[in-house]
Amino acid sequence: MDIKQYMQGVGKRAREASRIMARTDTATKNQALLKIADLIIESQDKLLEANALDLAAAKTNDLDAALLDRLELTPERIKSMADGLRQVAELPDPIGEISAMEERPSGIKVGRMRVPLGVIGIIFESRPNVTADAAGLCLKSGNATILRGGSEAINSNQAIAACIKEGLLSCGLPGNAAQVIETTDRAAVGELLKMSEYVDVIIPRGGKGLIERVSKEARMPVIKHLDGICHVYIDDHADIDKAVKIAYNAKTQRYGTCNTMECLLVAENIAEPVLKKLAPLYEDAGVEIRGCDKSQKILPGITSASDEDYHTEYLAPIMSLRIVSGIEEAMNHIQEYGSNHTDAIVTEDQDNADRFIREVDSSSVMVNASTRFADGFEYGLGAEIGISTDKFHARGPVGLEGLTSQKYIVIGDGHIRE
């Protein structure tokens, strides 16, 4: 296969499909999403069979536990994919929405209309559910998409892609509106990143190496986050029971996600009672704690934390721990070691809560809630396409609105500029 020629064909077909999707009415888009959801449920056995092939190959290739977890499809995860598509179908369609229409002194009316981005390229690793989630959001927002999953999920992704294509065609929409790259050749990624004439934006979802490569090589804008080094800070004005519940959930609810807490910060005035309650819970869950000198005096059995630990996104049952003097030191730590993803404070002091919200420069900042809520579903956005820690265009969980742009519209009645 000539990779360049193949990718150019994919790009051309996507650009053609994007023009059709941009003018497709809401009812037709929703009909297609619901049909794809039904087909995914009906094809459960095929999806599980395809996924079993991927899992067997991944285990042979010694894929680590976190990636195996992301790769695996279960009946529950398949149902979640379908539910996500149905939820997206129920969301308001942002396309064509006109806002801020104002009459100017000249008599013209000026406003902004929300429009699709065009063609969105998505490069992701392991998680086959991204194929359905990303395609659904792109289609509802009037975009075409080119999806390049990891080689470890090739069979799963192709099985899901078949459902998507069938659903689109059954509703009179172009099957090429959501294309999954059929080759595992790594050269396909390089070609995709060059295709600025066909691709309007790239979204990488995966490990730091992938995202760094995409950021470096892409000739089009990139929506991304590099790391999910998320913190929970337990303030000295925290409710201890509430703090224990939040810190435990933020770490253990699921290990291999970007919004999992990787570092726990505890105010020294409350550290001993908090850690005496938390440590046994983490131990029962098999979580390894790597702590500072002060925390080791309270929990003498834990491992010593290095500076590198505080810079690490573990994606595993390992966490770092640091006792701080108070909110000032906690925020300084987050500034130095954080990744601008998601950080939370547990406190009953409203002034400290307000200060944390104002001063912590992350895409999601939380008060008295687990970092695991930093998710498109939980924010009411539908199945998110990713998390952005950039400050332009889209920030935080990227849902429908994050996959659109705005153009100015001007309404006159024979007006001319004097």
One Martini backbone bead per residue (centre of mass of N, CA, C, O) as a GRO file, in nm:
protein
  418
    1MET     BB    1   0.095   0.037   0.024
    2ASP     BB    2   0.042   0.375  -0.043
    3ILE     BB    3   0.028   0.594   0.205
    4LYS     BB    4  -0.001   0.871   0.075
    5GLN     BB    5  -0.228   0.799  -0.121
    6TYR     BB    6  -0.426   0.697   0.090
    7MET     BB    7  -0.442   0.959   0.266
    8GLN     BB    8  -0.536   1.148   0.043
    9GLY     BB    9  -0.804   1.002   0.001
   10VAL     BB   10  -0.914   1.043   0.283
   11GLY     BB   11  -0.906   1.353   0.279
   12LYS     BB   12  -1.092   1.405   0.037
   13ARG     BB   13  -1.341   1.257   0.149
   14ALA     BB   14  -1.367   1.430   0.404
   15ARG     BB   15  -1.409   1.705   0.270
   16GLU     BB   16  -1.664   1.629   0.118
   17ALA     BB   17  -1.828   1.540   0.371
   18SER     BB   18  -1.817   1.812   0.530
   19ARG     BB   19  -2.013   1.969   0.345
   20ILE     BB   20  -2.258   1.794   0.411
   21MET     BB   21  -2.257   1.811   0.724
   22ALA     BB   22  -2.287   2.127   0.746
   23ARG     BB   23  -2.600   2.095   0.609
   24THR     BB   24  -2.712   1.913   0.815
   25ASP     BB   25  -2.967   1.832   0.992
   26THR     BB   26  -3.049   1.747   1.307
   27ALA     BB   27  -3.238   1.502   1.260
   28THR     BB   28  -3.036   1.337   1.088
   29LYS     BB   29  -2.807   1.320   1.289
   30ASN     BB   30  -2.971   1.180   1.513
   31GLN     BB   31  -3.055   0.933   1.351
   32ALA     BB   32  -2.767   0.827   1.310
   33LEU     BB   33  -2.683   0.797   1.607
   34LEU     BB   34  -2.909   0.593   1.683
   35LYS     BB   35  -2.832   0.379   1.474
   36ILE     BB   36  -2.546   0.327   1.574
   37ALA     BB   37  -2.626   0.240   1.857
   38ASP     BB   38  -2.790  -0.007   1.769
   39LEU     BB   39  -2.558  -0.152   1.615
   40ILE     BB   40  -2.371  -0.190   1.857
   41ILE     BB   41  -2.560  -0.374   2.015
   42GLU     BB   42  -2.609  -0.586   1.786
   43SER     BB   43  -2.268  -0.618   1.767
   44GLN     BB   44  -2.141  -0.731   2.030
   45ASP     BB   45  -2.013  -1.004   1.949
   46LYS     BB   46  -1.821  -0.883   1.734
   47LEU     BB   47  -1.673  -0.689   1.922
   48LEU     BB   48  -1.565  -0.904   2.123
   49GLU     BB   49  -1.408  -1.070   1.917
   50ALA     BB   50  -1.220  -0.843   1.821
   51ASN     BB   51  -1.110  -0.774   2.106
   52ALA     BB   52  -0.983  -1.050   2.169
   53LEU     BB   53  -0.760  -1.025   1.958
   54ASP     BB   54  -0.628  -0.771   2.080
   55LEU     BB   55  -0.571  -0.883   2.366
   56ALA     BB   56  -0.393  -1.118   2.285
   57ALA     BB   57  -0.174  -0.947   2.145
   58ALA     BB   58  -0.110  -0.759   2.387
   59LYS     BB   59  -0.009  -0.982   2.579
   60THR     BB   60   0.218  -1.081   2.396
   61ASN     BB   61   0.336  -0.764   2.400
   62ASP     BB   62   0.327  -0.653   2.699
   63LEU     BB   63   0.104  -0.483   2.788
   64ASP     BB   64   0.007  -0.280   3.009
   65ALA     BB   65  -0.243  -0.253   3.238
   66ALA     BB   66  -0.360   0.023   3.158
   67LEU     BB   67  -0.390  -0.045   2.850
   68LEU     BB   68  -0.565  -0.295   2.882
   69ASP     BB   69  -0.802  -0.149   3.014
   70ARG     BB   70  -0.855   0.041   2.768
   71LEU     BB   71  -0.895  -0.192   2.551
   72GLU     BB   72  -1.127  -0.314   2.686
   73LEU     BB   73  -1.424  -0.488   2.618
   74THR     BB   74  -1.757  -0.471   2.737
   75PRO     BB   75  -2.085  -0.475   2.775
   76GLU     BB   76  -2.077  -0.207   2.935
   77ARG     BB   77  -1.902  -0.043   2.730
   78ILE     BB   78  -2.089  -0.078   2.491
   79LYS     BB   79  -2.330   0.057   2.621
   80SER     BB   80  -2.184   0.326   2.670
   81MET     BB   81  -2.148   0.398   2.376
   82ALA     BB   82  -2.449   0.408   2.306
   83ASP     BB   83  -2.531   0.612   2.524
   84GLY     BB   84  -2.350   0.840   2.421
   85LEU     BB   85  -2.492   0.877   2.147
   86ARG     BB   86  -2.772   0.938   2.266
   87GLN     BB   87  -2.685   1.186   2.424
   88VAL     BB   88  -2.590   1.352   2.183
   89ALA     BB   89  -2.869   1.355   2.041
   90GLU     BB   90  -3.000   1.530   2.288
   91LEU     BB   91  -2.837   1.758   2.225
   92PRO     BB   92  -2.783   2.056   2.138
   93ASP     BB   93  -2.745   2.224   1.842
   94PRO     BB   94  -2.495   2.458   1.759
   95ILE     BB   95  -2.557   2.482   1.470
   96GLY     BB   96  -2.653   2.817   1.376
   97GLU     BB   97  -2.603   2.974   1.616
   98ILE     BB   98  -2.702   3.298   1.730
   99SER     BB   99  -2.501   3.567   1.862
  100ALA     BB  100  -2.468   3.892   1.954
  101MET     BB  101  -2.693   4.067   1.828
  102GLU     BB  102  -2.617   4.394   1.693
  103GLU     BB  103  -2.671   4.731   1.662
  104ARG     BB  104  -2.523   4.971   1.483
  105PRO     BB  105  -2.485   5.302   1.410
  106SER     BB  106  -2.509   5.231   1.092
  107GLY     BB  107  -2.747   4.975   1.107
  108ILE     BB  108  -2.610   4.732   1.137
  109LYS     BB  109  -2.595   4.378   1.197
  110VAL     BB  110  -2.406   4.200   1.453
  111GLY     BB  111  -2.282   3.860   1.461
  112ARG     BB  112  -2.274   3.507   1.562
  113MET     BB  113  -2.190   3.190   1.414
  114ARG     BB  114  -2.210   2.853   1.446
  115VAL     BB  115  -1.949   2.630   1.326
  116PRO     BB  116  -1.774   2.413   1.179
  117LEU     BB  117  -1.446   2.308   1.134
  118GLY     BB  118  -1.471   2.020   0.946
  119VAL     BB  119  -1.180   1.848   0.982
  120ILE     BB  120  -1.109   1.581   1.213
  121GLY     BB  121  -0.824   1.466   1.369
  122ILE     BB  122  -0.775   1.140   1.535
  123ILE     BB  123  -0.534   1.033   1.779
  124PHE     BB  124  -0.517   0.702   1.927
  125GLU     BB  125  -0.509   0.486   2.219
  126SER     BB  126  -0.664   0.173   2.272
  127ARG     BB  127  -0.946   0.310   2.298
  128PRO     BB  128  -1.227   0.208   2.121
  129ASN     BB  129  -1.450   0.409   2.225
  130VAL     BB  130  -1.344   0.660   2.071
  131THR     BB  131  -1.466   0.600   1.799
  132ALA     BB  132  -1.761   0.664   1.887
  133ASP     BB  133  -1.736   0.925   2.046
  134ALA     BB  134  -1.597   1.101   1.829
  135ALA     BB  135  -1.790   1.059   1.596
  136GLY     BB  136  -2.043   1.169   1.735
  137LEU     BB  137  -1.943   1.461   1.787
  138CYS     BB  138  -1.865   1.532   1.499
  139LEU     BB  139  -2.141   1.485   1.367
  140LYS     BB  140  -2.317   1.677   1.543
  141SER     BB  141  -2.105   1.928   1.462
  142GLY     BB  142  -2.065   1.894   1.133
  143ASN     BB  143  -1.832   1.690   1.100
  144ALA     BB  144  -1.550   1.542   0.992
  145THR     BB  145  -1.358   1.225   1.034
  146ILE     BB  146  -1.026   1.109   1.131
  147LEU     BB  147  -0.931   0.783   1.247
  148ARG     BB  148  -0.640   0.689   1.458
  149GLY     BB  149  -0.562   0.409   1.585
  150GLY     BB  150  -0.417   0.171   1.742
  151SER     BB  151  -0.280  -0.132   1.667
  152GLU     BB  152  -0.405  -0.278   1.926
  153ALA     BB  153  -0.722  -0.186   1.800
  154ILE     BB  154  -0.796  -0.266   1.502
  155ASN     BB  155  -1.038  -0.464   1.525
  156SER     BB  156  -1.227  -0.294   1.698
  157ASN     BB  157  -1.235  -0.037   1.519
  158GLN     BB  158  -1.350  -0.176   1.262
  159ALA     BB  159  -1.614  -0.274   1.390
  160ILE     BB  160  -1.718   0.006   1.465
  161ALA     BB  161  -1.696   0.138   1.183
  162ALA     BB  162  -1.916  -0.034   1.052
  163CYS     BB  163  -2.148   0.086   1.216
  164ILE     BB  164  -2.112   0.380   1.133
  165LYS     BB  165  -2.142   0.351   0.827
  166GLU     BB  166  -2.421   0.218   0.824
  167GLY     BB  167  -2.569   0.449   0.971
  168LEU     BB  168  -2.514   0.672   0.768
  169LEU     BB  169  -2.627   0.540   0.507
  170SER     BB  170  -2.923   0.490   0.621
  171CYS     BB  171  -2.945   0.834   0.634
  172GLY     BB  172  -2.794   0.968   0.373
  173LEU     BB  173  -2.496   0.965   0.453
  174PRO     BB  174  -2.167   0.979   0.447
  175GLY     BB  175  -1.941   0.728   0.516
  176ASN     BB  176  -1.687   0.945   0.513
  177ALA     BB  177  -1.741   1.111   0.783
  178ALA     BB  178  -1.614   0.834   0.919
  179GLN     BB  179  -1.276   0.747   0.929
  180VAL     BB  180  -1.082   0.452   0.955
  181ILE     BB  181  -0.777   0.358   0.965
  182GLU     BB  182  -0.656   0.049   0.811
  183THR     BB  183  -0.365   0.100   0.903
  184THR     BB  184  -0.060   0.030   1.106
  185ASP     BB  185   0.111   0.227   0.977
  186ARG     BB  186   0.302   0.489   1.105
  187ALA     BB  187   0.305   0.672   0.847
  188ALA     BB  188   0.011   0.775   0.865
  189VAL     BB  189   0.057   0.991   1.078
  190GLY     BB  190   0.255   1.170   0.924
  191GLU     BB  191   0.057   1.235   0.694
  192LEU     BB  192  -0.174   1.357   0.859
  193LEU     BB  193   0.005   1.600   0.977
  194LYS     BB  194   0.033   1.731   0.671
  195MET     BB  195  -0.296   1.768   0.597
  196SER     BB  196  -0.397   2.088   0.582
  197GLU     BB  197  -0.595   2.075   0.327
  198TYR     BB  198  -0.797   1.862   0.500
  199VAL     BB  199  -0.709   1.939   0.799
  200ASP     BB  200  -0.806   2.152   1.075
  201VAL     BB  201  -0.769   1.940   1.320
  202ILE     BB  202  -0.592   1.797   1.603
  203ILE     BB  203  -0.647   1.498   1.820
  204PRO     BB  204  -0.477   1.372   2.088
  205ARG     BB  205  -0.493   1.030   2.239
  206GLY     BB  206  -0.254   0.965   2.496
  207GLY     BB  207   0.054   0.962   2.531
  208LYS     BB  208   0.314   1.174   2.561
  209GLY     BB  209   0.462   1.092   2.301
  210LEU     BB  210   0.233   1.141   2.105
  211ILE     BB  211   0.170   1.440   2.176
  212GLU     BB  212   0.450   1.551   2.114
  213ARG     BB  213   0.457   1.470   1.820
  214VAL     BB  214   0.206   1.619   1.724
  215SER     BB  215   0.294   1.904   1.817
  216LYS     BB  216   0.554   1.907   1.632
  217GLU     BB  217   0.427   1.803   1.333
  218ALA     BB  218   0.188   1.969   1.302
  219ARG     BB  219   0.009   2.181   1.045
  220MET     BB  220  -0.210   2.207   1.264
  221PRO     BB  221  -0.411   2.240   1.498
  222VAL     BB  222  -0.407   2.157   1.858
  223ILE     BB  223  -0.582   1.940   2.083
  224LYS     BB  224  -0.462   1.918   2.431
  225HIS     BB  225  -0.286   1.692   2.664
  226LEU     BB  226  -0.010   1.570   2.833
  227ASP     BB  227  -0.109   1.566   3.141
  228GLY     BB  228  -0.250   1.404   3.460
  229ILE     BB  229  -0.161   1.594   3.725
  230CYS     BB  230  -0.352   1.543   3.995
  231HIS     BB  231  -0.504   1.723   4.272
  232VAL     BB  232  -0.544   1.699   4.630
  233TYR     BB  233  -0.648   1.941   4.875
  234ILE     BB  234  -0.624   1.934   5.228
  235ASP     BB  235  -0.748   2.141   5.435
  236ASP     BB  236  -0.757   2.270   5.764
  237HIS     BB  237  -1.092   2.312   5.694
  238ALA     BB  238  -1.172   2.023   5.679
  239ASP     BB  239  -1.368   1.753   5.639
  240ILE     BB  240  -1.259   1.449   5.710
  241ASP     BB  241  -1.466   1.256   5.584
  242LYS     BB  242  -1.479   1.400   5.315
  243ALA     BB  243  -1.178   1.383   5.244
  244VAL     BB  244  -1.147   1.077   5.242
  245LYS     BB  245  -1.355   1.016   5.022
  246ILE     BB  246  -1.228   1.187   4.795
  247ALA     BB  247  -0.931   1.080   4.793
  248TYR     BB  248  -1.007   0.786   4.737
  249ASN     BB  249  -1.168   0.822   4.474
  250ALA     BB  250  -0.957   0.983   4.302
  251LYS     BB  251  -0.766   0.719   4.296
  252THR     BB  252  -0.962   0.432   4.285
  253GLN     BB  253  -1.194   0.432   4.074
  254ARG     BB  254  -0.954   0.489   3.852
  255TYR     BB  255  -0.628   0.463   3.720
  256GLY     BB  256  -0.628   0.506   3.377
  257THR     BB  257  -0.679   0.824   3.415
  258CYS     BB  258  -0.642   1.174   3.375
  259ASN     BB  259  -0.839   1.234   3.652
  260THR     BB  260  -0.652   1.109   3.842
  261MET     BB  261  -0.506   1.106   4.130
  262GLU     BB  262  -0.145   1.160   4.206
  263CYS     BB  263  -0.168   1.396   4.435
  264LEU     BB  264  -0.141   1.452   4.786
  265LEU     BB  265  -0.249   1.729   4.984
  266VAL     BB  266  -0.167   1.826   5.330
  267ALA     BB  267  -0.237   1.985   5.600
  268GLU     BB  268  -0.062   1.977   5.894
  269ASN     BB  269  -0.305   2.023   6.105
  270ILE     BB  270  -0.461   1.749   5.959
  271ALA     BB  271  -0.283   1.501   5.879
  272GLU     BB  272  -0.304   1.274   6.090
  273PRO     BB  273  -0.615   1.207   6.085
  274VAL     BB  274  -0.629   1.163   5.780
  275LEU     BB  275  -0.401   0.945   5.734
  276LYS     BB  276  -0.506   0.731   5.939
  277LYS     BB  277  -0.762   0.681   5.754
  278LEU     BB  278  -0.643   0.646   5.460
  279ALA     BB  279  -0.414   0.432   5.455
  280PRO     BB  280  -0.584   0.167   5.492
  281LEU     BB  281  -0.744   0.204   5.230
  282TYR     BB  282  -0.506   0.199   5.035
  283GLU     BB  283  -0.395  -0.073   5.123
  284ASP     BB  284  -0.648  -0.242   5.045
  285ALA     BB  285  -0.616  -0.132   4.733
  286GLY     BB  286  -0.294  -0.133   4.659
  287VAL     BB  287  -0.162   0.144   4.735
  288GLU     BB  288   0.116   0.332   4.672
  289ILE     BB  289   0.309   0.537   4.889
  290ARG     BB  290   0.478   0.857   4.825
  291GLY     BB  291   0.659   1.046   5.064
  292CYS     BB  292   0.742   1.271   5.273
  293ASP     BB  293   0.892   1.325   5.567
  294LYS     BB  294   0.636   1.401   5.728
  295SER     BB  295   0.463   1.154   5.634
  296GLN     BB  296   0.662   0.933   5.747
  297LYS     BB  297   0.605   0.996   6.050
  298ILE     BB  298   0.303   0.896   6.027
  299LEU     BB  299   0.399   0.683   5.779
  300PRO     BB  300   0.661   0.468   5.810
  301GLY     BB  301   0.592   0.253   5.557
  302ILE     BB  302   0.655   0.446   5.340
  303THR     BB  303   0.771   0.580   5.064
  304SER     BB  304   0.996   0.778   4.923
  305ALA     BB  305   0.982   1.087   4.770
  306SER     BB  306   1.051   1.224   4.472
  307ASP     BB  307   1.062   1.465   4.241
  308GLU     BB  308   0.963   1.277   4.014
  309ASP     BB  309   0.697   1.188   4.143
  310TYR     BB  310   0.560   1.478   4.121
  311HIS     BB  311   0.593   1.444   3.785
  312THR     BB  312   0.394   1.190   3.788
  313GLU     BB  313   0.195   0.981   3.578
  314TYR     BB  314   0.093   0.672   3.667
  315LEU     BB  315  -0.164   0.498   3.599
  316ALA     BB  316  -0.169   0.375   3.901
  317PRO     BB  317  -0.125   0.222   4.228
  318ILE     BB  318   0.008   0.525   4.265
  319MET     BB  319   0.129   0.782   4.501
  320SER     BB  320   0.163   1.105   4.610
  321LEU     BB  321   0.291   1.284   4.911
  322ARG     BB  322   0.214   1.603   5.084
  323ILE     BB  323   0.305   1.820   5.336
  324VAL     BB  324   0.159   2.133   5.417
  325SER     BB  325   0.107   2.445   5.559
  326GLY     BB  326  -0.096   2.534   5.316
  327ILE     BB  327  -0.241   2.691   5.054
  328GLU     BB  328   0.012   2.824   4.941
  329GLU     BB  329   0.188   2.566   4.913
  330ALA     BB  330  -0.013   2.407   4.743
  331MET     BB  331  -0.018   2.603   4.497
  332ASN     BB  332   0.285   2.592   4.442
  333HIS     BB  333   0.296   2.293   4.380
  334ILE     BB  334   0.097   2.296   4.143
  335GLN     BB  335   0.259   2.495   3.971
  336GLU     BB  336   0.521   2.307   3.951
  337TYR     BB  337   0.373   1.997   3.901
  338GLY     BB  338   0.151   2.050   3.729
  339SER     BB  339  -0.088   2.023   3.420
  340ASN     BB  340  -0.363   2.188   3.400
  341HIS     BB  341  -0.612   2.006   3.462
  342THR     BB  342  -0.688   1.879   3.778
  343ASP     BB  343  -0.804   2.049   4.081
  344ALA     BB  344  -0.849   2.008   4.444
  345ILE     BB  345  -1.053   2.117   4.722
  346VAL     BB  346  -1.080   2.063   5.079
  347THR     BB  347  -1.335   2.270   5.232
  348GLU     BB  348  -1.505   2.511   5.473
  349ASP     BB  349  -1.355   2.759   5.345
  350GLN     BB  350  -1.454   3.005   5.136
  351ASP     BB  351  -1.198   3.169   5.091
  352ASN     BB  352  -1.020   2.929   5.003
  353ALA     BB  353  -1.197   2.837   4.772
  354ASP     BB  354  -1.188   3.101   4.608
  355ARG     BB  355  -0.883   3.114   4.579
  356PHE     BB  356  -0.838   2.847   4.433
  357ILE     BB  357  -1.012   2.911   4.186
  358ARG     BB  358  -0.852   3.168   4.096
  359GLU     BB  359  -0.529   3.057   4.115
  360VAL     BB  360  -0.577   2.792   3.972
  361ASP     BB  361  -0.433   2.688   3.647
  362SER     BB  362  -0.691   2.506   3.540
  363SER     BB  363  -0.938   2.350   3.354
  364SER     BB  364  -1.007   2.220   3.644
  365VAL     BB  365  -1.181   2.336   3.942
  366MET     BB  366  -1.232   2.210   4.277
  367VAL     BB  367  -1.495   2.166   4.534
  368ASN     BB  368  -1.566   1.902   4.709
  369ALA     BB  369  -1.440   1.703   4.474
  370SER     BB  370  -1.370   1.475   4.254
  371THR     BB  371  -1.159   1.449   3.980
  372ARG     BB  372  -1.346   1.232   3.824
  373PHE     BB  373  -1.549   1.465   3.708
  374ALA     BB  374  -1.350   1.522   3.464
  375ASP     BB  375  -1.612   1.496   3.239
  376GLY     BB  376  -1.832   1.503   2.991
  377PHE     BB  377  -2.071   1.362   3.120
  378GLU     BB  378  -2.063   1.521   3.399
  379TYR     BB  379  -2.091   1.811   3.233
  380GLY     BB  380  -2.307   1.768   2.989
  381LEU     BB  381  -2.147   1.700   2.693
  382GLY     BB  382  -2.102   1.420   2.671
  383ALA     BB  383  -1.891   1.258   2.480
  384GLU     BB  384  -1.584   1.316   2.493
  385ILE     BB  385  -1.277   1.398   2.304
  386GLY     BB  386  -1.135   1.550   2.547
  387ILE     BB  387  -0.863   1.724   2.700
  388SER     BB  388  -0.790   2.070   2.759
  389THR     BB  389  -0.491   2.283   2.845
  390ASP     BB  390  -0.546   2.499   2.676
  391LYS     BB  391  -0.635   2.860   2.611
  392PHE     BB  392  -0.740   2.804   2.327
  393HIS     BB  393  -1.074   2.767   2.233
  394ALA     BB  394  -1.023   2.493   2.417
  395ARG     BB  395  -1.125   2.393   2.761
  396GLY     BB  396  -1.123   2.103   2.874
  397PRO     BB  397  -1.381   1.944   2.807
  398VAL     BB  398  -1.459   1.824   2.476
  399GLY     BB  399  -1.730   1.911   2.303
  400LEU     BB  400  -1.928   2.042   2.081
  401GLU     BB  401  -1.829   2.340   2.102
  402GLY     BB  402  -1.518   2.259   2.067
  403LEU     BB  403  -1.606   2.170   1.745
  404THR     BB  404  -1.627   2.480   1.699
  405SER     BB  405  -1.705   2.788   1.548
  406GLN     BB  406  -1.695   3.138   1.449
  407LYS     BB  407  -1.892   3.369   1.262
  408TYR     BB  408  -1.951   3.654   1.111
  409ILE     BB  409  -2.254   3.845   1.087
  410VAL     BB  410  -2.421   4.062   0.841
  411ILE     BB  411  -2.701   4.293   0.854
  412GLY     BB  412  -2.874   4.453   0.591
  413ASP     BB  413  -3.036   4.750   0.391
  414GLY     BB  414  -2.831   4.899   0.187
  415HIS     BB  415  -2.574   4.942   0.324
  416ILE     BB  416  -2.318   5.195   0.351
  417ARG     BB  417  -2.002   5.328   0.363
  418GLU     BB  418  -1.893   5.660   0.441
   0.00000   0.00000   0.00000
